[in-house]
Amino acid sequence: MNLLAIDTCTEVCSVSLYTNNVKINRFVKDVEKSSGLILPLCDEVFAETGIEVSELDAIIYTKGPGAFTGVRMCVGVVQGISLAYDIPTMGFSTLEVIGFGAAKKYNTDKIAVALDARMGEVYWGIYQDQKLSNESLKKPNEVDVLNQEYIGVGTGWSAYESELAQKTSIDNYVAEFFPKAENLIDLYLNRIDKGGDFDDKLPLPTYLRNNVAQKSLK
């Protein structure tokens, strides 16, 4: 099975190519406009493995929410490759990818994901029982009241540290935690094992902030 996973929805950019039960990964951080590196990173992993794009069995991607340009870049690349080579796709929420990665790294089933959405808001979600819930756009003082059993992850915890800590009662959080394409591979394999299926339509982004998305389309 040959799988390509890509993520450009936040300030990082990552690619993972899965073949022969091995992941070949690339991860870029602290580079301006990192989403523009997605195609060169894809070229690198294809060259390292000798796999051709036409040999892919599926493309897995983050569909947002996140940085507007990054979300569009990620979905646009997936659309282009999928349509050109007739390759099925499967998209996951950025928040789910982060929550899954944090749950695995910290060996806990209680993760509160908060991404800085600017404009005094966060993209918010709870990753628990191996699934994401409560995905929404919220002001920091409107998020869920939780407890100290949860770990907070995501850039929202640095942007609105005091507000989120006070509202949630969480005192353990890691702001420097980002989505990684290698975790998209694992999410895909888990979903397929449970009988999940591919996207039945053209890959589309998830913005959550409808007013910004609508203005961009005019």
PyMOL CGO cylinders between C-alpha atoms (Angstrom):
from pymol import cmd
from pymol.cgo import CYLINDER

trace = [
    CYLINDER, 0.00, 0.00, 0.00, 1.31, 3.44, -1.00, 0.3, 1, 1, 1, 1, 1, 1,
    CYLINDER, 1.31, 3.44, -1.00, -0.13, 6.44, 0.84, 0.3, 1, 1, 1, 1, 1, 1,
    CYLINDER, -0.13, 6.44, 0.84, 0.71, 10.14, 0.63, 0.3, 1, 1, 1, 1, 1, 1,
    CYLINDER, 0.71, 10.14, 0.63, -0.23, 12.43, 3.54, 0.3, 1, 1, 1, 1, 1, 1,
    CYLINDER, -0.23, 12.43, 3.54, 0.16, 16.21, 3.47, 0.3, 1, 1, 1, 1, 1, 1,
    CYLINDER, 0.16, 16.21, 3.47, -0.50, 19.06, 5.88, 0.3, 1, 1, 1, 1, 1, 1,
    CYLINDER, -0.50, 19.06, 5.88, -0.05, 22.81, 5.39, 0.3, 1, 1, 1, 1, 1, 1,
    CYLINDER, -0.05, 22.81, 5.39, -2.96, 24.12, 7.47, 0.3, 1, 1, 1, 1, 1, 1,
    CYLINDER, -2.96, 24.12, 7.47, -0.96, 25.83, 10.22, 0.3, 1, 1, 1, 1, 1, 1,
    CYLINDER, -0.96, 25.83, 10.22, 2.45, 27.51, 10.41, 0.3, 1, 1, 1, 1, 1, 1,
    CYLINDER, 2.45, 27.51, 10.41, 4.18, 24.20, 9.71, 0.3, 1, 1, 1, 1, 1, 1,
    CYLINDER, 4.18, 24.20, 9.71, 4.30, 22.02, 6.62, 0.3, 1, 1, 1, 1, 1, 1,
    CYLINDER, 4.30, 22.02, 6.62, 4.71, 18.26, 6.59, 0.3, 1, 1, 1, 1, 1, 1,
    CYLINDER, 4.71, 18.26, 6.59, 4.59, 15.31, 4.21, 0.3, 1, 1, 1, 1, 1, 1,
    CYLINDER, 4.59, 15.31, 4.21, 4.61, 11.57, 4.85, 0.3, 1, 1, 1, 1, 1, 1,
    CYLINDER, 4.61, 11.57, 4.85, 4.87, 8.82, 2.22, 0.3, 1, 1, 1, 1, 1, 1,
    CYLINDER, 4.87, 8.82, 2.22, 3.92, 5.37, 3.48, 0.3, 1, 1, 1, 1, 1, 1,
    CYLINDER, 3.92, 5.37, 3.48, 5.15, 2.37, 1.53, 0.3, 1, 1, 1, 1, 1, 1,
    CYLINDER, 5.15, 2.37, 1.53, 6.17, -1.16, 2.53, 0.3, 1, 1, 1, 1, 1, 1,
    CYLINDER, 6.17, -1.16, 2.53, 4.94, -0.39, 6.07, 0.3, 1, 1, 1, 1, 1, 1,
    CYLINDER, 4.94, -0.39, 6.07, 7.51, 2.42, 6.42, 0.3, 1, 1, 1, 1, 1, 1,
    CYLINDER, 7.51, 2.42, 6.42, 6.88, 6.18, 6.65, 0.3, 1, 1, 1, 1, 1, 1,
    CYLINDER, 6.88, 6.18, 6.65, 9.22, 8.63, 4.95, 0.3, 1, 1, 1, 1, 1, 1,
    CYLINDER, 9.22, 8.63, 4.95, 8.60, 12.00, 6.63, 0.3, 1, 1, 1, 1, 1, 1,
    CYLINDER, 8.60, 12.00, 6.63, 9.39, 15.65, 6.08, 0.3, 1, 1, 1, 1, 1, 1,
    CYLINDER, 9.39, 15.65, 6.08, 8.53, 18.41, 8.57, 0.3, 1, 1, 1, 1, 1, 1,
    CYLINDER, 8.53, 18.41, 8.57, 9.26, 22.13, 8.18, 0.3, 1, 1, 1, 1, 1, 1,
    CYLINDER, 9.26, 22.13, 8.18, 8.79, 24.75, 10.90, 0.3, 1, 1, 1, 1, 1, 1,
    CYLINDER, 8.79, 24.75, 10.90, 9.79, 28.39, 11.39, 0.3, 1, 1, 1, 1, 1, 1,
    CYLINDER, 9.79, 28.39, 11.39, 9.94, 29.08, 7.66, 0.3, 1, 1, 1, 1, 1, 1,
    CYLINDER, 9.94, 29.08, 7.66, 7.93, 31.98, 6.21, 0.3, 1, 1, 1, 1, 1, 1,
    CYLINDER, 7.93, 31.98, 6.21, 5.14, 30.82, 3.90, 0.3, 1, 1, 1, 1, 1, 1,
    CYLINDER, 5.14, 30.82, 3.90, 6.02, 27.20, 4.62, 0.3, 1, 1, 1, 1, 1, 1,
    CYLINDER, 6.02, 27.20, 4.62, 2.92, 25.96, 2.79, 0.3, 1, 1, 1, 1, 1, 1,
    CYLINDER, 2.92, 25.96, 2.79, 4.65, 26.86, -0.47, 0.3, 1, 1, 1, 1, 1, 1,
    CYLINDER, 4.65, 26.86, -0.47, 7.16, 24.08, 0.20, 0.3, 1, 1, 1, 1, 1, 1,
    CYLINDER, 7.16, 24.08, 0.20, 4.60, 21.30, -0.05, 0.3, 1, 1, 1, 1, 1, 1,
    CYLINDER, 4.60, 21.30, -0.05, 5.35, 20.27, -3.65, 0.3, 1, 1, 1, 1, 1, 1,
    CYLINDER, 5.35, 20.27, -3.65, 9.16, 20.23, -3.23, 0.3, 1, 1, 1, 1, 1, 1,
    CYLINDER, 9.16, 20.23, -3.23, 8.72, 18.12, -0.08, 0.3, 1, 1, 1, 1, 1, 1,
    CYLINDER, 8.72, 18.12, -0.08, 6.49, 15.72, -2.00, 0.3, 1, 1, 1, 1, 1, 1,
    CYLINDER, 6.49, 15.72, -2.00, 9.15, 15.47, -4.72, 0.3, 1, 1, 1, 1, 1, 1,
    CYLINDER, 9.15, 15.47, -4.72, 11.73, 14.61, -2.04, 0.3, 1, 1, 1, 1, 1, 1,
    CYLINDER, 11.73, 14.61, -2.04, 9.82, 11.68, -0.56, 0.3, 1, 1, 1, 1, 1, 1,
    CYLINDER, 9.82, 11.68, -0.56, 8.90, 10.31, -3.98, 0.3, 1, 1, 1, 1, 1, 1,
    CYLINDER, 8.90, 10.31, -3.98, 12.54, 10.49, -5.06, 0.3, 1, 1, 1, 1, 1, 1,
    CYLINDER, 12.54, 10.49, -5.06, 13.72, 8.79, -1.85, 0.3, 1, 1, 1, 1, 1, 1,
    CYLINDER, 13.72, 8.79, -1.85, 11.34, 5.87, -2.24, 0.3, 1, 1, 1, 1, 1, 1,
    CYLINDER, 11.34, 5.87, -2.24, 11.26, 5.56, -6.01, 0.3, 1, 1, 1, 1, 1, 1,
    CYLINDER, 11.26, 5.56, -6.01, 7.45, 5.62, -5.90, 0.3, 1, 1, 1, 1, 1, 1,
    CYLINDER, 7.45, 5.62, -5.90, 5.57, 7.33, -8.73, 0.3, 1, 1, 1, 1, 1, 1,
    CYLINDER, 5.57, 7.33, -8.73, 2.51, 9.49, -8.05, 0.3, 1, 1, 1, 1, 1, 1,
    CYLINDER, 2.51, 9.49, -8.05, 0.45, 7.16, -10.21, 0.3, 1, 1, 1, 1, 1, 1,
    CYLINDER, 0.45, 7.16, -10.21, 1.25, 4.31, -7.81, 0.3, 1, 1, 1, 1, 1, 1,
    CYLINDER, 1.25, 4.31, -7.81, -0.51, 5.95, -4.84, 0.3, 1, 1, 1, 1, 1, 1,
    CYLINDER, -0.51, 5.95, -4.84, -3.49, 4.12, -3.38, 0.3, 1, 1, 1, 1, 1, 1,
    CYLINDER, -3.49, 4.12, -3.38, -4.77, 7.15, -1.45, 0.3, 1, 1, 1, 1, 1, 1,
    CYLINDER, -4.77, 7.15, -1.45, -4.01, 10.73, -0.42, 0.3, 1, 1, 1, 1, 1, 1,
    CYLINDER, -4.01, 10.73, -0.42, -4.71, 11.80, 3.14, 0.3, 1, 1, 1, 1, 1, 1,
    CYLINDER, -4.71, 11.80, 3.14, -4.77, 15.46, 4.14, 0.3, 1, 1, 1, 1, 1, 1,
    CYLINDER, -4.77, 15.46, 4.14, -5.73, 18.04, 6.72, 0.3, 1, 1, 1, 1, 1, 1,
    CYLINDER, -5.73, 18.04, 6.72, -8.74, 20.03, 5.58, 0.3, 1, 1, 1, 1, 1, 1,
    CYLINDER, -8.74, 20.03, 5.58, -8.69, 22.77, 8.21, 0.3, 1, 1, 1, 1, 1, 1,
    CYLINDER, -8.69, 22.77, 8.21, -9.43, 24.77, 10.19, 0.3, 1, 1, 1, 1, 1, 1,
    CYLINDER, -9.43, 24.77, 10.19, -6.22, 26.74, 10.24, 0.3, 1, 1, 1, 1, 1, 1,
    CYLINDER, -6.22, 26.74, 10.24, -4.39, 29.48, 8.37, 0.3, 1, 1, 1, 1, 1, 1,
    CYLINDER, -4.39, 29.48, 8.37, -6.58, 30.49, 5.44, 0.3, 1, 1, 1, 1, 1, 1,
    CYLINDER, -6.58, 30.49, 5.44, -3.82, 30.34, 2.80, 0.3, 1, 1, 1, 1, 1, 1,
    CYLINDER, -3.82, 30.34, 2.80, -2.42, 27.11, 4.20, 0.3, 1, 1, 1, 1, 1, 1,
    CYLINDER, -2.42, 27.11, 4.20, -5.83, 25.40, 4.14, 0.3, 1, 1, 1, 1, 1, 1,
    CYLINDER, -5.83, 25.40, 4.14, -6.42, 26.44, 0.54, 0.3, 1, 1, 1, 1, 1, 1,
    CYLINDER, -6.42, 26.44, 0.54, -2.93, 25.28, -0.45, 0.3, 1, 1, 1, 1, 1, 1,
    CYLINDER, -2.93, 25.28, -0.45, -3.36, 21.87, 1.14, 0.3, 1, 1, 1, 1, 1, 1,
    CYLINDER, -3.36, 21.87, 1.14, -6.77, 21.18, -0.34, 0.3, 1, 1, 1, 1, 1, 1,
    CYLINDER, -6.77, 21.18, -0.34, -5.77, 22.60, -3.73, 0.3, 1, 1, 1, 1, 1, 1,
    CYLINDER, -5.77, 22.60, -3.73, -2.75, 20.30, -4.02, 0.3, 1, 1, 1, 1, 1, 1,
    CYLINDER, -2.75, 20.30, -4.02, -4.85, 17.29, -3.04, 0.3, 1, 1, 1, 1, 1, 1,
    CYLINDER, -4.85, 17.29, -3.04, -7.53, 18.19, -5.57, 0.3, 1, 1, 1, 1, 1, 1,
    CYLINDER, -7.53, 18.19, -5.57, -4.96, 18.54, -8.34, 0.3, 1, 1, 1, 1, 1, 1,
    CYLINDER, -4.96, 18.54, -8.34, -3.20, 15.23, -7.71, 0.3, 1, 1, 1, 1, 1, 1,
    CYLINDER, -3.20, 15.23, -7.71, -6.43, 13.35, -7.06, 0.3, 1, 1, 1, 1, 1, 1,
    CYLINDER, -6.43, 13.35, -7.06, -8.12, 14.52, -10.23, 0.3, 1, 1, 1, 1, 1, 1,
    CYLINDER, -8.12, 14.52, -10.23, -5.05, 14.10, -12.41, 0.3, 1, 1, 1, 1, 1, 1,
    CYLINDER, -5.05, 14.10, -12.41, -4.40, 10.50, -11.35, 0.3, 1, 1, 1, 1, 1, 1,
    CYLINDER, -4.40, 10.50, -11.35, -7.86, 9.41, -10.16, 0.3, 1, 1, 1, 1, 1, 1,
    CYLINDER, -7.86, 9.41, -10.16, -6.63, 8.74, -6.61, 0.3, 1, 1, 1, 1, 1, 1,
    CYLINDER, -6.63, 8.74, -6.61, -9.13, 8.52, -3.72, 0.3, 1, 1, 1, 1, 1, 1,
    CYLINDER, -9.13, 8.52, -3.72, -8.74, 10.92, -0.80, 0.3, 1, 1, 1, 1, 1, 1,
    CYLINDER, -8.74, 10.92, -0.80, -9.53, 11.11, 2.89, 0.3, 1, 1, 1, 1, 1, 1,
    CYLINDER, -9.53, 11.11, 2.89, -9.53, 14.37, 4.87, 0.3, 1, 1, 1, 1, 1, 1,
    CYLINDER, -9.53, 14.37, 4.87, -9.22, 14.94, 8.61, 0.3, 1, 1, 1, 1, 1, 1,
    CYLINDER, -9.22, 14.94, 8.61, -9.74, 17.99, 10.78, 0.3, 1, 1, 1, 1, 1, 1,
    CYLINDER, -9.74, 17.99, 10.78, -6.54, 19.78, 11.76, 0.3, 1, 1, 1, 1, 1, 1,
    CYLINDER, -6.54, 19.78, 11.76, -7.76, 19.62, 15.34, 0.3, 1, 1, 1, 1, 1, 1,
    CYLINDER, -7.76, 19.62, 15.34, -8.20, 15.85, 15.14, 0.3, 1, 1, 1, 1, 1, 1,
    CYLINDER, -8.20, 15.85, 15.14, -4.68, 15.37, 13.80, 0.3, 1, 1, 1, 1, 1, 1,
    CYLINDER, -4.68, 15.37, 13.80, -3.24, 17.46, 16.63, 0.3, 1, 1, 1, 1, 1, 1,
    CYLINDER, -3.24, 17.46, 16.63, -5.41, 15.74, 19.24, 0.3, 1, 1, 1, 1, 1, 1,
    CYLINDER, -5.41, 15.74, 19.24, -4.47, 12.28, 17.97, 0.3, 1, 1, 1, 1, 1, 1,
    CYLINDER, -4.47, 12.28, 17.97, -0.77, 13.13, 17.99, 0.3, 1, 1, 1, 1, 1, 1,
    CYLINDER, -0.77, 13.13, 17.99, -0.94, 14.57, 21.50, 0.3, 1, 1, 1, 1, 1, 1,
    CYLINDER, -0.94, 14.57, 21.50, -2.91, 11.62, 22.87, 0.3, 1, 1, 1, 1, 1, 1,
    CYLINDER, -2.91, 11.62, 22.87, -0.26, 9.27, 21.48, 0.3, 1, 1, 1, 1, 1, 1,
    CYLINDER, -0.26, 9.27, 21.48, 2.72, 11.30, 22.67, 0.3, 1, 1, 1, 1, 1, 1,
    CYLINDER, 2.72, 11.30, 22.67, 1.45, 11.99, 26.18, 0.3, 1, 1, 1, 1, 1, 1,
    CYLINDER, 1.45, 11.99, 26.18, -0.34, 8.65, 26.62, 0.3, 1, 1, 1, 1, 1, 1,
    CYLINDER, -0.34, 8.65, 26.62, -3.65, 10.21, 27.61, 0.3, 1, 1, 1, 1, 1, 1,
    CYLINDER, -3.65, 10.21, 27.61, -7.18, 10.17, 26.28, 0.3, 1, 1, 1, 1, 1, 1,
    CYLINDER, -7.18, 10.17, 26.28, -8.05, 13.71, 27.37, 0.3, 1, 1, 1, 1, 1, 1,
    CYLINDER, -8.05, 13.71, 27.37, -6.77, 16.44, 25.08, 0.3, 1, 1, 1, 1, 1, 1,
    CYLINDER, -6.77, 16.44, 25.08, -8.07, 20.00, 24.66, 0.3, 1, 1, 1, 1, 1, 1,
    CYLINDER, -8.07, 20.00, 24.66, -6.95, 21.49, 21.34, 0.3, 1, 1, 1, 1, 1, 1,
    CYLINDER, -6.95, 21.49, 21.34, -6.90, 25.27, 20.88, 0.3, 1, 1, 1, 1, 1, 1,
    CYLINDER, -6.90, 25.27, 20.88, -5.45, 26.88, 17.75, 0.3, 1, 1, 1, 1, 1, 1,
    CYLINDER, -5.45, 26.88, 17.75, -4.99, 30.62, 17.53, 0.3, 1, 1, 1, 1, 1, 1,
    CYLINDER, -4.99, 30.62, 17.53, -7.64, 31.78, 15.05, 0.3, 1, 1, 1, 1, 1, 1,
    CYLINDER, -7.64, 31.78, 15.05, -6.74, 35.50, 15.41, 0.3, 1, 1, 1, 1, 1, 1,
    CYLINDER, -6.74, 35.50, 15.41, -9.46, 38.12, 15.94, 0.3, 1, 1, 1, 1, 1, 1,
    CYLINDER, -9.46, 38.12, 15.94, -9.61, 37.18, 19.63, 0.3, 1, 1, 1, 1, 1, 1,
    CYLINDER, -9.61, 37.18, 19.63, -10.79, 33.62, 18.91, 0.3, 1, 1, 1, 1, 1, 1,
    CYLINDER, -10.79, 33.62, 18.91, -9.56, 30.03, 18.91, 0.3, 1, 1, 1, 1, 1, 1,
    CYLINDER, -9.56, 30.03, 18.91, -10.37, 26.93, 16.91, 0.3, 1, 1, 1, 1, 1, 1,
    CYLINDER, -10.37, 26.93, 16.91, -11.43, 24.62, 19.71, 0.3, 1, 1, 1, 1, 1, 1,
    CYLINDER, -11.43, 24.62, 19.71, -11.96, 20.87, 20.03, 0.3, 1, 1, 1, 1, 1, 1,
    CYLINDER, -11.96, 20.87, 20.03, -11.88, 18.04, 22.56, 0.3, 1, 1, 1, 1, 1, 1,
    CYLINDER, -11.88, 18.04, 22.56, -10.06, 14.83, 21.57, 0.3, 1, 1, 1, 1, 1, 1,
    CYLINDER, -10.06, 14.83, 21.57, -11.31, 12.01, 23.78, 0.3, 1, 1, 1, 1, 1, 1,
    CYLINDER, -11.31, 12.01, 23.78, -12.25, 8.35, 23.31, 0.3, 1, 1, 1, 1, 1, 1,
    CYLINDER, -12.25, 8.35, 23.31, -10.25, 8.39, 20.06, 0.3, 1, 1, 1, 1, 1, 1,
    CYLINDER, -10.25, 8.39, 20.06, -12.48, 10.98, 18.45, 0.3, 1, 1, 1, 1, 1, 1,
    CYLINDER, -12.48, 10.98, 18.45, -12.84, 14.74, 18.12, 0.3, 1, 1, 1, 1, 1, 1,
    CYLINDER, -12.84, 14.74, 18.12, -15.86, 16.58, 19.50, 0.3, 1, 1, 1, 1, 1, 1,
    CYLINDER, -15.86, 16.58, 19.50, -16.94, 20.17, 20.12, 0.3, 1, 1, 1, 1, 1, 1,
    CYLINDER, -16.94, 20.17, 20.12, -15.04, 21.45, 17.06, 0.3, 1, 1, 1, 1, 1, 1,
    CYLINDER, -15.04, 21.45, 17.06, -15.92, 25.13, 16.81, 0.3, 1, 1, 1, 1, 1, 1,
    CYLINDER, -15.92, 25.13, 16.81, -14.72, 28.71, 16.65, 0.3, 1, 1, 1, 1, 1, 1,
    CYLINDER, -14.72, 28.71, 16.65, -14.90, 30.28, 20.09, 0.3, 1, 1, 1, 1, 1, 1,
    CYLINDER, -14.90, 30.28, 20.09, -13.70, 33.18, 22.16, 0.3, 1, 1, 1, 1, 1, 1,
    CYLINDER, -13.70, 33.18, 22.16, -11.28, 32.00, 24.87, 0.3, 1, 1, 1, 1, 1, 1,
    CYLINDER, -11.28, 32.00, 24.87, -13.80, 32.72, 27.61, 0.3, 1, 1, 1, 1, 1, 1,
    CYLINDER, -13.80, 32.72, 27.61, -16.44, 30.58, 25.86, 0.3, 1, 1, 1, 1, 1, 1,
    CYLINDER, -16.44, 30.58, 25.86, -14.59, 27.26, 25.65, 0.3, 1, 1, 1, 1, 1, 1,
    CYLINDER, -14.59, 27.26, 25.65, -15.55, 24.16, 27.64, 0.3, 1, 1, 1, 1, 1, 1,
    CYLINDER, -15.55, 24.16, 27.64, -15.07, 23.92, 31.38, 0.3, 1, 1, 1, 1, 1, 1,
    CYLINDER, -15.07, 23.92, 31.38, -12.89, 20.85, 31.87, 0.3, 1, 1, 1, 1, 1, 1,
    CYLINDER, -12.89, 20.85, 31.87, -10.51, 19.76, 34.65, 0.3, 1, 1, 1, 1, 1, 1,
    CYLINDER, -10.51, 19.76, 34.65, -6.86, 19.10, 35.36, 0.3, 1, 1, 1, 1, 1, 1,
    CYLINDER, -6.86, 19.10, 35.36, -7.01, 15.60, 33.89, 0.3, 1, 1, 1, 1, 1, 1,
    CYLINDER, -7.01, 15.60, 33.89, -6.85, 17.21, 30.43, 0.3, 1, 1, 1, 1, 1, 1,
    CYLINDER, -6.85, 17.21, 30.43, -3.76, 18.39, 28.60, 0.3, 1, 1, 1, 1, 1, 1,
    CYLINDER, -3.76, 18.39, 28.60, -4.05, 21.48, 26.43, 0.3, 1, 1, 1, 1, 1, 1,
    CYLINDER, -4.05, 21.48, 26.43, -2.21, 21.63, 23.10, 0.3, 1, 1, 1, 1, 1, 1,
    CYLINDER, -2.21, 21.63, 23.10, -1.97, 24.11, 20.25, 0.3, 1, 1, 1, 1, 1, 1,
    CYLINDER, -1.97, 24.11, 20.25, -1.00, 27.70, 19.58, 0.3, 1, 1, 1, 1, 1, 1,
    CYLINDER, -1.00, 27.70, 19.58, -4.12, 29.07, 21.24, 0.3, 1, 1, 1, 1, 1, 1,
    CYLINDER, -4.12, 29.07, 21.24, -2.62, 28.15, 24.61, 0.3, 1, 1, 1, 1, 1, 1,
    CYLINDER, -2.62, 28.15, 24.61, 0.16, 30.70, 24.13, 0.3, 1, 1, 1, 1, 1, 1,
    CYLINDER, 0.16, 30.70, 24.13, -1.99, 33.37, 22.46, 0.3, 1, 1, 1, 1, 1, 1,
    CYLINDER, -1.99, 33.37, 22.46, -4.68, 33.24, 25.18, 0.3, 1, 1, 1, 1, 1, 1,
    CYLINDER, -4.68, 33.24, 25.18, -2.87, 31.46, 27.99, 0.3, 1, 1, 1, 1, 1, 1,
    CYLINDER, -2.87, 31.46, 27.99, -4.51, 33.05, 31.02, 0.3, 1, 1, 1, 1, 1, 1,
    CYLINDER, -4.51, 33.05, 31.02, -8.05, 33.10, 29.59, 0.3, 1, 1, 1, 1, 1, 1,
    CYLINDER, -8.05, 33.10, 29.59, -7.98, 29.44, 28.54, 0.3, 1, 1, 1, 1, 1, 1,
    CYLINDER, -7.98, 29.44, 28.54, -6.36, 28.23, 31.75, 0.3, 1, 1, 1, 1, 1, 1,
    CYLINDER, -6.36, 28.23, 31.75, -8.88, 30.12, 33.88, 0.3, 1, 1, 1, 1, 1, 1,
    CYLINDER, -8.88, 30.12, 33.88, -11.92, 28.98, 31.89, 0.3, 1, 1, 1, 1, 1, 1,
    CYLINDER, -11.92, 28.98, 31.89, -10.95, 25.31, 31.45, 0.3, 1, 1, 1, 1, 1, 1,
    CYLINDER, -10.95, 25.31, 31.45, -9.16, 24.72, 34.79, 0.3, 1, 1, 1, 1, 1, 1,
    CYLINDER, -9.16, 24.72, 34.79, -6.35, 23.05, 32.81, 0.3, 1, 1, 1, 1, 1, 1,
    CYLINDER, -6.35, 23.05, 32.81, -2.89, 23.75, 34.21, 0.3, 1, 1, 1, 1, 1, 1,
    CYLINDER, -2.89, 23.75, 34.21, -0.85, 21.49, 31.90, 0.3, 1, 1, 1, 1, 1, 1,
    CYLINDER, -0.85, 21.49, 31.90, -0.59, 22.71, 28.31, 0.3, 1, 1, 1, 1, 1, 1,
    CYLINDER, -0.59, 22.71, 28.31, 1.88, 22.65, 25.42, 0.3, 1, 1, 1, 1, 1, 1,
    CYLINDER, 1.88, 22.65, 25.42, 1.50, 25.48, 22.93, 0.3, 1, 1, 1, 1, 1, 1,
    CYLINDER, 1.50, 25.48, 22.93, 4.27, 24.29, 20.60, 0.3, 1, 1, 1, 1, 1, 1,
    CYLINDER, 4.27, 24.29, 20.60, 2.37, 21.27, 19.34, 0.3, 1, 1, 1, 1, 1, 1,
    CYLINDER, 2.37, 21.27, 19.34, 1.58, 20.99, 15.64, 0.3, 1, 1, 1, 1, 1, 1,
    CYLINDER, 1.58, 20.99, 15.64, -0.07, 18.59, 13.18, 0.3, 1, 1, 1, 1, 1, 1,
    CYLINDER, -0.07, 18.59, 13.18, 2.20, 16.06, 11.50, 0.3, 1, 1, 1, 1, 1, 1,
    CYLINDER, 2.20, 16.06, 11.50, 1.50, 14.20, 8.27, 0.3, 1, 1, 1, 1, 1, 1,
    CYLINDER, 1.50, 14.20, 8.27, 2.78, 10.93, 9.73, 0.3, 1, 1, 1, 1, 1, 1,
    CYLINDER, 2.78, 10.93, 9.73, -0.18, 10.98, 12.16, 0.3, 1, 1, 1, 1, 1, 1,
    CYLINDER, -0.18, 10.98, 12.16, -2.52, 11.35, 9.20, 0.3, 1, 1, 1, 1, 1, 1,
    CYLINDER, -2.52, 11.35, 9.20, -1.28, 7.97, 8.00, 0.3, 1, 1, 1, 1, 1, 1,
    CYLINDER, -1.28, 7.97, 8.00, -2.18, 6.37, 11.33, 0.3, 1, 1, 1, 1, 1, 1,
    CYLINDER, -2.18, 6.37, 11.33, -5.60, 8.03, 11.39, 0.3, 1, 1, 1, 1, 1, 1,
    CYLINDER, -5.60, 8.03, 11.39, -6.30, 6.73, 7.89, 0.3, 1, 1, 1, 1, 1, 1,
    CYLINDER, -6.30, 6.73, 7.89, -5.25, 3.17, 8.76, 0.3, 1, 1, 1, 1, 1, 1,
    CYLINDER, -5.25, 3.17, 8.76, -7.39, 3.28, 11.92, 0.3, 1, 1, 1, 1, 1, 1,
    CYLINDER, -7.39, 3.28, 11.92, -10.43, 4.47, 9.99, 0.3, 1, 1, 1, 1, 1, 1,
    CYLINDER, -10.43, 4.47, 9.99, -10.03, 1.88, 7.26, 0.3, 1, 1, 1, 1, 1, 1,
    CYLINDER, -10.03, 1.88, 7.26, -9.68, -0.86, 9.89, 0.3, 1, 1, 1, 1, 1, 1,
    CYLINDER, -9.68, -0.86, 9.89, -13.00, 0.27, 11.36, 0.3, 1, 1, 1, 1, 1, 1,
    CYLINDER, -13.00, 0.27, 11.36, -14.76, 0.15, 8.00, 0.3, 1, 1, 1, 1, 1, 1,
    CYLINDER, -14.76, 0.15, 8.00, -14.44, 3.83, 7.11, 0.3, 1, 1, 1, 1, 1, 1,
    CYLINDER, -14.44, 3.83, 7.11, -14.44, 4.93, 3.50, 0.3, 1, 1, 1, 1, 1, 1,
    CYLINDER, -14.44, 4.93, 3.50, -12.88, 7.59, 1.29, 0.3, 1, 1, 1, 1, 1, 1,
    CYLINDER, -12.88, 7.59, 1.29, -14.28, 11.05, 0.64, 0.3, 1, 1, 1, 1, 1, 1,
    CYLINDER, -14.28, 11.05, 0.64, -17.21, 10.69, -1.73, 0.3, 1, 1, 1, 1, 1, 1,
    CYLINDER, -17.21, 10.69, -1.73, -16.78, 14.18, -3.15, 0.3, 1, 1, 1, 1, 1, 1,
    CYLINDER, -16.78, 14.18, -3.15, -14.02, 16.52, -4.27, 0.3, 1, 1, 1, 1, 1, 1,
    CYLINDER, -14.02, 16.52, -4.27, -11.79, 17.47, -1.29, 0.3, 1, 1, 1, 1, 1, 1,
    CYLINDER, -11.79, 17.47, -1.29, -13.09, 20.65, 0.32, 0.3, 1, 1, 1, 1, 1, 1,
    CYLINDER, -13.09, 20.65, 0.32, -11.71, 22.86, 3.11, 0.3, 1, 1, 1, 1, 1, 1,
    CYLINDER, -11.71, 22.86, 3.11, -13.11, 23.42, 6.59, 0.3, 1, 1, 1, 1, 1, 1,
    CYLINDER, -13.11, 23.42, 6.59, -12.89, 27.06, 7.61, 0.3, 1, 1, 1, 1, 1, 1,
    CYLINDER, -12.89, 27.06, 7.61, -15.30, 27.44, 10.61, 0.3, 1, 1, 1, 1, 1, 1,
    CYLINDER, -15.30, 27.44, 10.61, -15.05, 31.21, 10.21, 0.3, 1, 1, 1, 1, 1, 1,
    CYLINDER, -15.05, 31.21, 10.21, -17.73, 31.52, 7.54, 0.3, 1, 1, 1, 1, 1, 1,
    CYLINDER, -17.73, 31.52, 7.54, -17.65, 35.30, 7.20, 0.3, 1, 1, 1, 1, 1, 1,
    CYLINDER, -17.65, 35.30, 7.20, -13.98, 35.29, 6.13, 0.3, 1, 1, 1, 1, 1, 1,
    CYLINDER, -13.98, 35.29, 6.13, -14.45, 32.34, 3.78, 0.3, 1, 1, 1, 1, 1, 1,
    CYLINDER, -14.45, 32.34, 3.78, -17.49, 33.89, 2.13, 0.3, 1, 1, 1, 1, 1, 1,
    CYLINDER, -17.49, 33.89, 2.13, -15.72, 37.22, 1.54, 0.3, 1, 1, 1, 1, 1, 1,
    CYLINDER, -15.72, 37.22, 1.54, -12.81, 35.44, -0.13, 0.3, 1, 1, 1, 1, 1, 1,
    CYLINDER, -12.81, 35.44, -0.13, -15.14, 33.81, -2.63, 0.3, 1, 1, 1, 1, 1, 1,
    CYLINDER, -15.14, 33.81, -2.63, -16.74, 37.03, -3.82, 0.3, 1, 1, 1, 1, 1, 1,
]
cmd.load_cgo(trace, "trace")
